[in-house]
Amino acid sequence: MIESTLLLIKPNAVKNKNIGEIISIIEKDGFLIKNIRYFRFTEDLINIFYKDHIGKSFFDNLNKFMLSDVTIALHLERDKAIERLRQINGDTDPETRETGTIRSLFADTITANAVHSSDSPQNAKRELEIIFGYR
């Protein structure tokens, strides 16, 4: 089943000039780029986008990191997009992520982990609406 999902290329991957390599990985895996946006998070946008993480112990670090530089957002499509993108992204935890995943190649820390992707069809719809203004 063809699905839509969101990929964020986070500030550390942008600063480290990994955008092209990350996009190449996802395109080679059969993803179609439907839209792309280069933007900078604001505190208000972070509070909307990451609302489920407000108050958690890592939220302040995440907030500071996401405000540190620009982010690239991609609206992607392919068969089983959500599941597949999360597989090729790899785990956020360096101890459990597989070699060859985007995060194994480009993450700097558990927070500066290079990419974000939607974890469910509901969150994909919500996140795409927030970032791209879809209705």
Summary of the structure (lengths in Angstrom):
residues: 135
radius of gyration: 13.8
end to end distance: 21.5
largest distance: 38.7
contacts: 398
relative contact order: 0.26
helix: 44%
strand: 21%
